[in-house]
Amino acid sequence: MTFHFGRKPDEQWLKELRSADQLPDEASQARVPHTAMPPALEGAFAALIELVFQILTAPQSVDGMVKAITTLGQQHDLPQKQAETLVKAWLMFFRAVQRASLNPKQLFEDVTALGYGKGKATFIAKQFKAQLAELSMTLVGQTFSIHNLVDMQWKFGVTAGSSVFEASGETFLQLKLTLNKGQGNEDVYMELTLPQFYEFLRAMESAKQSLEALS
């Protein structure tokens, strides 16, 4: 089986990713009344995914991460070891997704390929799309701390059709960063909607000002 995020992922890792499908969850139509969209999710599964995104977008200390995972386990009756394994597996998954520069639709396809139903796959993909700017900013910030930026290019595009994740005629921006990794250059790709791109620029400018104030 092949995925967009990697050709031959480790079988044990895939098993750990799939095991989250057994977590209890509750469908809440109250959040999305009078719609044909899959219901919003609550419960342990949703809490797990939300915690993973929280860690990805707001890196914290090891102690802080352990405390957050412990709280997840206590609130949803999960053994500490199981909670740690699930969080680690999904952190690795989303980092692989970022390295592969997947868009929400490709992410949805990969989660479905893992065996998840449409409701959970849609929940994950929409969470990913909503936080794409923050995820990209964190990734770029971590990358810049290690590598040098050689070049940056971007181009605009317009979606041709509608889907759960994209509206027809929606403008997006494809960003290409060329980084010097010491032993050669590597290209990093990102795809953001215009609002996400502007948010990304504001966040990067804020980070730049903070660094200048400290220097």
C-alpha positions as CSV (number, residue, x, y, z in Angstrom):
1,M,0.0,0.0,0.0
2,T,1.3,3.4,-0.9
3,F,0.5,6.8,0.5
4,H,1.1,10.4,-0.5
5,F,3.2,11.0,2.6
6,G,5.6,8.1,2.0
7,R,6.1,5.1,-0.2
8,K,6.9,2.4,2.4
9,P,5.9,3.5,5.9
10,D,6.8,1.3,8.8
11,E,4.1,-1.3,9.5
12,Q,4.2,-0.8,13.3
13,W,3.8,2.9,12.8
14,L,0.8,2.3,10.5
15,K,-0.7,0.0,13.2
16,E,-0.3,2.7,15.8
17,L,-2.0,5.3,13.5
18,R,-4.9,2.9,12.8
19,S,-5.3,2.1,16.5
20,A,-6.7,5.6,17.1
21,D,-9.8,4.6,15.2
22,Q,-10.8,2.5,18.2
23,L,-10.9,5.5,20.5
24,P,-14.4,6.5,21.6
25,D,-15.9,9.6,19.9
26,E,-19.3,11.3,19.8
27,A,-20.8,12.9,16.7
28,S,-22.2,16.3,17.5
29,Q,-24.7,17.7,15.0
30,A,-25.3,20.7,17.3
31,R,-22.1,22.3,15.8
32,V,-23.2,21.9,12.2
33,P,-27.1,22.0,12.1
34,H,-29.1,21.6,8.9
35,T,-26.1,20.4,6.8
36,A,-25.2,17.4,4.8
37,M,-21.6,17.6,6.0
38,P,-20.4,14.8,8.3
39,P,-21.1,15.7,12.0
40,A,-18.4,17.3,14.1
41,L,-16.5,15.0,16.3
42,E,-16.0,15.1,20.1
43,G,-14.5,12.7,22.5
44,A,-11.1,11.0,22.8
45,F,-10.3,10.9,19.1
46,A,-11.0,14.6,18.5
47,A,-9.1,15.5,21.6
48,L,-6.1,13.5,20.4
49,I,-6.0,15.2,17.0
50,E,-6.5,18.6,18.5
51,L,-3.6,18.0,21.0
52,V,-1.3,16.9,18.2
53,F,-2.0,20.1,16.3
54,Q,-1.5,22.1,19.4
55,I,2.0,20.6,19.9
56,L,2.8,21.1,16.2
57,T,1.8,24.8,16.1
58,A,3.0,25.8,19.6
59,P,6.2,23.8,20.4
60,Q,6.6,23.3,24.1
61,S,9.0,21.8,26.6
62,V,9.2,18.0,27.1
63,D,7.6,18.5,30.6
64,G,4.8,20.5,29.1
65,M,4.2,17.9,26.4
66,V,4.1,15.1,29.0
67,K,1.7,17.0,31.1
68,A,-0.6,17.6,28.2
69,I,-0.6,13.9,27.2
70,T,-1.2,12.9,30.8
71,T,-4.2,15.3,30.9
72,L,-5.5,13.7,27.7
73,G,-5.3,10.3,29.2
74,Q,-7.0,11.3,32.5
75,Q,-9.8,13.1,30.7
76,H,-10.6,10.2,28.4
77,D,-9.6,7.2,30.5
78,L,-6.6,6.2,28.4
79,P,-3.5,4.5,29.9
80,Q,-0.5,6.8,29.9
81,K,1.5,4.5,27.6
82,Q,-1.3,4.3,25.0
83,A,-1.8,8.1,25.0
84,E,2.0,8.7,24.5
85,T,2.1,6.1,21.7
86,L,-0.8,7.7,19.8
87,V,0.4,11.2,20.1
88,K,3.9,10.2,18.9
89,A,2.5,8.3,16.0
90,W,0.3,11.2,14.8
91,L,3.1,13.7,15.3
92,M,5.2,11.7,13.0
93,F,2.4,11.4,10.5
94,F,1.7,15.2,10.3
95,R,5.5,15.9,10.1
96,A,5.7,13.4,7.2
97,V,2.7,15.2,5.6
98,Q,4.5,18.5,5.9
99,R,7.7,17.2,4.4
100,A,5.7,15.8,1.5
101,S,3.9,19.2,1.1
102,L,0.5,17.5,1.0
103,N,-2.7,19.6,0.6
104,P,-5.9,18.8,2.6
105,K,-7.4,16.6,-0.2
106,Q,-4.2,14.4,-0.3
107,L,-4.2,14.2,3.5
108,F,-7.9,13.1,3.4
109,E,-7.0,10.4,0.9
110,D,-4.1,9.1,3.0
111,V,-6.3,9.0,6.2
112,T,-9.0,7.2,4.3
113,A,-6.3,4.8,3.0
114,L,-5.4,4.1,6.6
115,G,-8.9,2.7,7.0
116,Y,-10.7,5.7,8.6
117,G,-14.2,6.5,7.7
118,K,-15.2,9.7,5.9
119,G,-16.3,11.5,9.1
120,K,-12.9,11.2,10.9
121,A,-10.9,11.7,7.7
122,T,-12.8,14.9,7.0
123,F,-12.4,16.1,10.6
124,I,-8.6,15.6,10.4
125,A,-8.3,17.2,6.9
126,K,-10.4,20.3,7.9
127,Q,-8.4,20.7,11.1
128,F,-5.2,20.6,9.0
129,K,-6.5,23.1,6.5
130,A,-7.7,25.5,9.2
131,Q,-4.2,25.5,10.8
132,L,-2.1,25.3,7.7
133,A,-0.7,28.8,8.1
134,E,0.4,28.1,11.7
135,L,1.9,24.7,10.7
136,S,3.8,26.3,7.8
137,M,5.1,29.1,10.0
138,T,6.3,26.6,12.6
139,L,8.0,24.4,10.0
140,V,9.7,27.4,8.3
141,G,10.8,28.8,11.7
142,Q,12.3,25.4,12.7
143,T,14.0,25.1,9.3
144,F,15.5,28.6,9.3
145,S,17.0,27.9,12.7
146,I,19.1,25.2,11.0
147,H,19.3,26.0,7.3
148,N,19.9,29.1,5.2
149,L,17.3,30.4,2.8
150,V,18.7,30.6,-0.7
151,D,15.7,31.6,-2.7
152,M,11.9,32.0,-2.4
153,Q,9.4,31.8,-5.3
154,W,5.6,31.9,-5.4
155,K,2.8,31.7,-7.9
156,F,-1.0,32.1,-7.7
157,G,-3.6,29.6,-8.7
158,V,-7.4,29.2,-8.7
159,T,-9.2,26.0,-7.8
160,A,-11.2,24.6,-10.7
161,G,-13.8,22.6,-8.8
162,S,-15.5,22.4,-5.5
163,S,-14.9,19.8,-2.8
164,V,-15.2,19.4,1.0
165,F,-11.9,21.3,1.4
166,E,-11.9,23.8,-1.5
167,A,-14.5,26.1,-3.1
168,S,-14.6,26.6,-6.8
169,G,-12.7,29.8,-7.8
170,E,-10.8,30.0,-4.5
171,T,-7.4,31.6,-5.0
172,F,-4.4,29.9,-3.4
173,L,-0.6,30.6,-3.4
174,Q,2.1,28.0,-3.9
175,L,5.3,28.8,-2.1
176,K,8.7,27.4,-3.0
177,L,11.6,27.8,-0.6
178,T,15.1,26.8,-1.6
179,L,17.2,26.0,1.5
180,N,21.0,25.4,1.8
181,K,21.4,22.3,4.0
182,G,25.2,22.3,3.9
183,Q,25.5,19.4,1.6
184,G,23.4,20.9,-1.2
185,N,20.1,22.7,-1.7
186,E,16.6,21.4,-1.0
187,D,13.3,22.7,-2.1
188,V,10.4,23.0,0.4
189,Y,6.9,23.5,-1.0
190,M,3.8,24.9,0.7
191,E,0.2,25.7,-0.5
192,L,-1.8,28.3,1.3
193,T,-5.0,30.2,0.7
194,L,-4.6,34.0,0.5
195,P,-5.9,34.6,4.0
196,Q,-3.6,31.9,5.3
197,F,-0.6,33.4,3.4
198,Y,-1.3,36.9,4.8
199,E,-1.6,35.5,8.3
200,F,1.7,33.6,7.6
201,L,3.4,36.9,6.6
202,R,2.1,38.7,9.7
203,A,3.4,36.0,11.9
204,M,6.8,35.9,10.3
205,E,7.1,39.7,10.5
206,S,6.2,39.5,14.2
207,A,8.8,36.8,14.8
208,K,11.4,39.0,12.9
209,Q,10.6,42.0,15.1
210,S,10.9,39.9,18.3
211,L,14.4,38.6,17.2
212,E,15.5,42.1,16.3
213,A,14.4,43.3,19.8
214,L,16.5,40.6,21.4
215,S,19.6,41.2,19.4
